[in-house]
Every structure is written in C-alpha cells, then in structure tokens.
C-alpha cells in the first residue's frame, strides 16, 4: 500500500460481503474467511477497527421506498449492523483474536456502548474493535459512521472492501471499458459523483486527511495483499 507509517486502520466492509453466495443473511463460512484475513492483518502489527454494513439483513433506504418510514428503516438497519458485528466477533474469537463490539446505540446486555477513550484503549491493548449501529442516528450511512470512527480513532487509513476492485470513472458492471484509477483526489470523487462512499463520508476523510483505500474483498487474501502494497486498489487522497 502506498501509505507510509500506517499503524492503525479502519476496515469498512459492506454487509453484502457476509452473504457469501447466498441471497441474504450471514454465511458463517464466509465470515470465518474474512476473520482469518483480519487476523492476518493484525498479526502484521497493525491496530485494526472494523465497521460492517447491514445490507445483507436490512437496508433502510429500500424499506423506505416500500412505504416504511425512513427513520424507522434506518434504525432497523443499525440493528442489522449489530448482528453482523456479533457474527464477526464470534468468528474472530474462535481464531483467538481478542475482540470488542461497541454500539452507538447502547445495548449493554449484548455489547459495550461506544466510548471513544475505551475504544482507543482496546486498540492499544491489541484488541480488534468493531463499531456497530453506525453513528446512532438515522439519515447517516455506515460509510459516514466508518469515516467518523476513523477520525475519532486517529486512523492512518480507511480501507473499504467492496465487490469492485477500485474506483472507476463509471460503473464497471455496466460499462466493461470503464477506467480504474490508481489514485484519485477527494475533490474529483465528489465533483464527479463517483459513488466510492457517500459524500459526507468522503468530505469527512478529506477534512481529516484520511486516505481511503478501495479494493475488492471478494478475492481471498486481498486484505493482506493490499496492506503489503500488492493487489489491485485505488487510493483516494489529497492531491
């Protein structure tokens, strides 16, 4: 990865990647595979925090389009991210990786409430911290939640694992001749509406000078490859 002195990262995974080859839900074998990649990255000496979306279980925007009130749909989506966080925690701890889940919506019977100082201390002790329930507010995506937590934790980079291997000038699924960028500026992403992350997340990373590394999480071993400066990726950063 073309980012020197990287010590602490936030890995953002879309909920859809937890489905594996299923149509919805959580595929335990696929979660276990992702947990192995997180463990390998941690063993390279990095401090790691995670944010996982909830689209594999529930997507507030889609529900809103079907008549459900947007705020209710968003809160249901936040609860879905807690379910995904607990699944990832279980998979990591089966591999012997100490993990803590912190939720922006307090639910003490299930996990810790989000407290910044406590989260930093967990990272310093070598634990993986999974942030759940987004920002705790409707109308904000888990992308924005990831950017917010990356800024609060003082992360050196935000890695976004998706089903696409980088940032393209247009949708590569619709346009086979789309061009992938090696690096691109935050401003270009925003001005061209390239859909890397939602605009508020990109702006937050720009303001805090946190590079966004976009890569495909679907390929086995890609997290470690990207961290080693190999593999295909796009880095969004200041010019």
N, C-alpha and C positions, 0 to 999 in steps of 0.2 A: 504494500500500500504506500502510495506516495505521500505519506504523512509522517514526518519525523516526530520523535519523542511522544509517541502515543502510549499512554499509560492506562487511561480509563475510557471505556467506550460504552455507548448505549446501543444495544441491538434492538431494532424495531422489526417485528415480524407481523405480517398480515395474518388475521385469523384463518384465512383460507388455506394457508400452508399446512395447518394442523389437520386438515381433512384428508391429506394424502390423496388417494384415488377415489375417495368417497364423494358423494354429492353434498353432504353436510355432516356436521358433528365433528368428533375427535377420533383420529386414528391413532391408537396407542403406540403402534409400531413406528409410525412416522414421528410422533412426539419423542419417542426414545432415540430415534436417529438424530433429531435436532438437538436433543440434550447431550448426545455424545459430541456434537460439534461445539456446543457451548463449553463443555468440559475441556476439550482440546484447546480452545481459545484461552480459557482461563489458565490452563497449565503452561501456556506460553509466557505467563507473567502479567497478563492484563487483569485489571479490575473491571468487572462486567455487570451492567444492569440491563434489564430487559423490559420491553413493553410489547404486549401482544394484542392485536385487534380482536374483535368479536364477530367478524363477518361470517365465520363458519357456523355460528349458532344463531345470531340475530343481527340484523342490520337495521338501525333506526330509520334511515332515510327510506329504505324500501317499504318499511311498515307505514311510514308517514304517507307514502304515495297511495297506500291502500286504505287510507282513512284514519289510521291511528294517529292520535295527537303526537306531534313531533317530540315534545319534551318527554312524554311517556316512553316513546320508542327509544329515545336516546338513553334514558335511564335503564331500560331493559338491555340495551346494547352494552352499557357499562357492567351490568351484572354478568353478561356473557364473557367479558374480558376477565372477570374474576375466576370464572370456571376454567378458562384457558390457562390462567396463571397458576391455579392449583394443579392442573394436569402437568404443566411443565415443572413445577416444583417437585411433584412426586417422581417424575422421570429423572430429574437431576439428583435427587437424594438417593434414588436407587443406585446411582453411579458413584455415590459417596461425596457428592458436591453439596456443601452447606448452602442452603438457600433460604431466603426470607421473601414473603409476599407482603407488600404494603399496598393498601387500597385507599384511594382518595375518598371513598365512601366508607365510613367506619363500620366494621362488622367484626367485633373482637372475638366472636366465637370461631371465626374462620381464619382470620389473618390479622396482621398488625395494621393499625391506621397509619397513613402516611405522615411521617415526621422527618423532616429533612436531616436534622442532625443525627438521628438514629440510623437513617439510611446511609449516610456518609460513614458512620462508624462501622456498619456492617461491611461496607466495601473495603474499608481499611483492614478489617479482620479477615479478608479473603472470601467473604460470602458473596454469592450471586444474589442480587436484589431484583425482584420482579415487581414492577409498578403496575397496579391494576386500577380499573374504573376510570381511566382517562384523567381528565382534570377534576372530575367530580361534578362537572357542570354540563347541562345539555348544550347543544349547538357547537360543541367543540369535538373534533375528531381525536382518535387515538394518535394520529400523526402530530397534532398540536400538543397532546399530552406528552408524547415522546420528546419533542423539542423542548418543552418546558422542563421536564425532568433532566434532560441532558444539560440544560443551562444551570439548573439548580445544583446538580451533582458536579459541575465543573468538568464535564466530559471533554475529551480531546477530539472526539468524532462521534457522529451518529451514523450507524450502519443500518441501511434499510434493505432488508431481504424481501424480495418480491418474486413474482413469476416471470419477470423480464430482466435481462442481464445488463441493464443500464438505462440511461436516458437517451431517448431518440427524438429526432426533430418532428416526428409524427408517430402515430400508433403503429408499431411494427406488426401487430396482429392483423391490421387492416391493409397496411402498405409494406409489402415484402422488401421494397427498395429503400425503406427508411434508413436514415443515417444515425449511427450511435456516436455520442460524444465521449471522448476520453475524459475531458474536464469541461466544465461549463460554469458560468457565474450565476449567483443567486438572482441577479437582476434579469439575466436572459431567461431563466426559468420562469420568473414571474411575468415578464413582459410578453413572452411567447405562450404563456399558459400551458406549460409542458406537463403538468399533472404528475410531477415527481412526488410531491406531498401537497397538502392543501396550502394555500397562500400564507395563512397565518403561521404555519409551521416553518415554512421556508424563510419568512421575514424574521422570525424569532431566532433561527440559526444564523441568519445574516447579521443581526444586531449583536449576537454574542460570538461571532466568528467561529462557529462550529461547523466544520466540513461535513457534508452529507455524502456518504458512500452508498451508491445504489448498485445492487448486484442480485443475481438470481440465487434464491435459497433452495431451489428445486434440485440443483446438482449436488450430489453428495460430496462433502469435503470442501465446499465452496467458501464457508466462513473462514476456515483456516487458510485457504489459498489466498483469499482477499487480504487477510491480515498479514500474510507473508509477502505481499506485493505481487502476487501472481493472480491468475484468473482474470475474467472479464468484469469490468466495473466502470462506473462513471463517478467522478468526484465533483460535487457541487461546492464551490468555494468562492472567495472573493478574488477578483482579477489580480 
